[in-house]
Amino acid sequence: MASDNGIARISRNRANMAGRMLSAGLQHDDADDYAQAMLIAQQWRAQHVKPTEQCFSQVLACSQGIQHSVATFRMKRMISIVRKIQRPDTHFKLGELDDIGGCRLIVESNEQVQRAATWLAGKLPLKNGSTDKDYIEHPQSSGYRSRHLLCNVKSDSASYHVEVQIRTRLQHCWSTAVEAAGEIYGTEYKIPAVRAVASGDDERRLRFFRLVSSLFALEECTPLVPGFAGTYESLIRQLCDLDCTQGILDDLSAAIDSVFVVEMPEPSAELFLLKLSRESQYLDVEAFSAEELDKALRRYDDVEQHIKMSGAIDDISSETEYDNAVLVYARNAEQLAIAYPNYSTNVRYFLDKVKSYLR
């Protein structure tokens, strides 16, 4: 059966073959093959929608039993997929990626994280082996903290990997602040290879986020980031002594109110295509009902077809150049703002927490 882009349903092996072409990068003499590989990758992503929805139904059911929780899912951006399989010194295969489809549950406390993880582990089809990655009890050296469940979902006679993230609001605001800082400074701080060679200002900014993550961990009574130890007072002194601390706070503060939302979503919408232009400071939100999933996916593909590998997206419906786009599900616009604050650079919660340490 062919999809809207004319490509039949593809196997994991065919996805891996296309991934090898994308990993090698665009060459002048194989532009047509590269374009075909990109279409195959888009189809592979589209095949993850149904499995991701299956996982999300359980995440949503879990969320309904936890007061003030937020549940969302998203389909990974093509440019993020390509960058991931192109990372140096890694062996990521397109057909083996765990997070093309991703669900997220944001809760108030670590006790709720553990309760949700236990409940979901009994409901979701977890992968064999490393099914549960607990970055709260074992924080990454970057400062990242969250709980991940890795699923292997059967759909249409095939199996697909879906990642479920469970985190507290404090852990979530740290993660989105790192992403926002990456947008501001033009550096992808999430990527291990980038962190490994960081120097100068980037190295100091990374230390800032590790210190803040350690302070957040102390507040939540969980293990600190590897390489950090001590009391609130000692960590706060280190934060104050960093010559980049105030600059980061100022830059994030300046960005908060600078993004203009072009279009507010309909109250009944549950699917949101977020398109952000850092240069023009526009956030354009296209909204769809849950029944318009196919339409939303086609629109997502249309926008991404205009991605230049430099990172810009020329939206076919306007003159604005967007450099970031993602399709997500949220129960309403309010939950969307909580789950994806980095798309409007709205990291006020993070700033308020850090400033409270420095008073």
Number of C-alpha atoms within 10 A of each C-alpha: 7 10 11 9 12 11 15 12 15 16 13 16 13 17 22 21 18 24 25 17 18 23 22 12 16 15 11 8 8 12 12 12 15 21 16 16 21 20 18 24 25 20 22 24 21 20 21 22 22 16 22 25 19 16 24 25 14 16 27 21 12 19 19 13 10 15 10 11 19 24 25 26 26 23 21 17 20 21 16 12 22 19 15 18 19 19 15 13 7 10 11 19 21 26 21 14 17 20 21 26 27 26 27 21 26 26 24 17 16 21 12 18 21 15 14 20 24 11 14 19 16 9 13 20 18 20 16 10 7 10 16 19 14 18 18 24 15 18 21 16 15 19 27 21 30 22 23 21 23 24 26 20 20 14 14 9 5 12 16 25 23 28 24 26 24 27 26 22 21 22 25 22 24 24 20 20 22 21 19 24 22 15 17 15 13 9 15 16 24 15 13 14 14 15 16 10 9 16 12 7 12 18 14 16 22 19 19 21 23 24 23 22 23 28 26 23 21 18 11 17 10 16 18 26 27 14 9 14 15 12 12 15 11 11 19 18 13 14 23 15 10 15 13 17 19 14 12 18 17 12 13 21 16 11 19 17 13 15 20 15 15 14 12 12 19 15 12 13 19 23 29 26 22 20 27 26 21 20 11 13 18 21 23 24 20 20 24 20 16 16 11 13 15 14 12 21 17 14 15 22 20 13 21 23 18 16 21 12 11 8 12 17 22 17 18 12 7 8 8 19 21 27 19 22 25 18 22 22 27 23 17 18 20 11 19 20 14 18 24 19 21 20 26 25 25 24 23 16 15 21 18 11 16 18 11 8 16 12 5
